[in-house]
Amino acid sequence: MMDHYDKCHRPRPPPSLCSNICGFRGKQRETERKIAEKEKGFDHAAMPPRKQVGLQRTREMKLMYGEAAPMILGMETAMQLGFDRNCDLRQPKLWPNIPLKL
C-alpha cells in the first residue's frame, strides 16, 4: 500500500525525525483542544459569582425611588418580559431592513 511519501516521490525522513514531528503534532493538537474548550466555556475551575446578581441595581432603585422601588422594579420587569415575548412570537426584522445606500 502506498502512503503519502511514496505518492509524492519524496524520500522518507529518518524514523527519529518522523516520531519527533508526530509527537509535536500530538502536543499541538492537545494544546489547540484545551484552548477551544476554554473559548467554549468548559473551564473546570469556574467559580460562582461573588456578589448577588442584581444587588447593585436594587440599591440604586431604592436610592432613586425610596419605598416605591420594588413596585417600579416589578413594572419594569413586566414590561421587559412582555416585550421579549412579543419579539419571540413575531420575530421582527432588525433595523435597517433596507440598505441605507440605494
Buried (B, 14 or more C-beta within 10 A) or exposed (E): EEEEEEEEEEEEEEEEEEEEEEEEEEEEEEEEEEEEEEEEEEEEEEEEEEEEEEEEEEEEBBEEEEEEBEEEBEEEEEEEEEEEEEEEEEEEEEEEEEEEEE
